[in-house]
Amino acid sequence: MIRTRGRPRSFDREQALQQAMQVFWSKGYEGTTMADLTEAIGVKAPSLYAAFGDKNALFREAVDFYSRTVSAGPLRELQAGNGIYEDLYAMLRASVQMYSGKSSVSGLPAGRGCLVVISAINCAPENAEHSDALSQRRHKRRNEIRARLQQAQRDGEIRADADVTALGDFYTSFLNGMALGARDGVSNARLAATLRHAMLPLESVLAERKGEAVAVRRKAAKRVA
């Protein structure tokens, strides 16, 4: 008789990662204990260790899961190819929804703030590897925004003399600020109301024809309102 090795896991791995992500998103890395994780996932500690290893390994997988599911939504909006003004605004709007807990991406509930921003706060020196890894992810998003702006500049949507690196830094800082605002309890409506102001720096460097088109749309929107 052939015996199978070990017992089948009593939980779905992807679902367990989703639950772990929610705990880390809510409490941060330092504030999360293995007891929190086992309670949220609904398994005994030995099963969790067998599936994921220690808390460090589970956190890394949870962040990967977050990046390829929840936070992938705003990036898809940025790269939709509908024009730089439309794409950037859609990315900011999707980010507000994600940060304020009003969005559900791929069937996953949203949290408050951004896991990659919030979980980095107050990491102890011995856990610097996580701070560094999260910092690299934030730099990656910064580079993605800058690359989209550079593409728009090459396409003639943004003036050739515009400093798109500084513009990308501005929008990255704006996103991080919104994440912290959502964490502090700033409402979805208040966060959404900031977007029209956030678009002004981009409007100021749009090429003439693009800028005129945006101005026409803004006037039409005001008349409807």
Beta strands, then each sheet from edge to edge (+ up, - down):
strand 1: 104-105
strand 2: 108-109
sheet 1: 1+ 2-
end
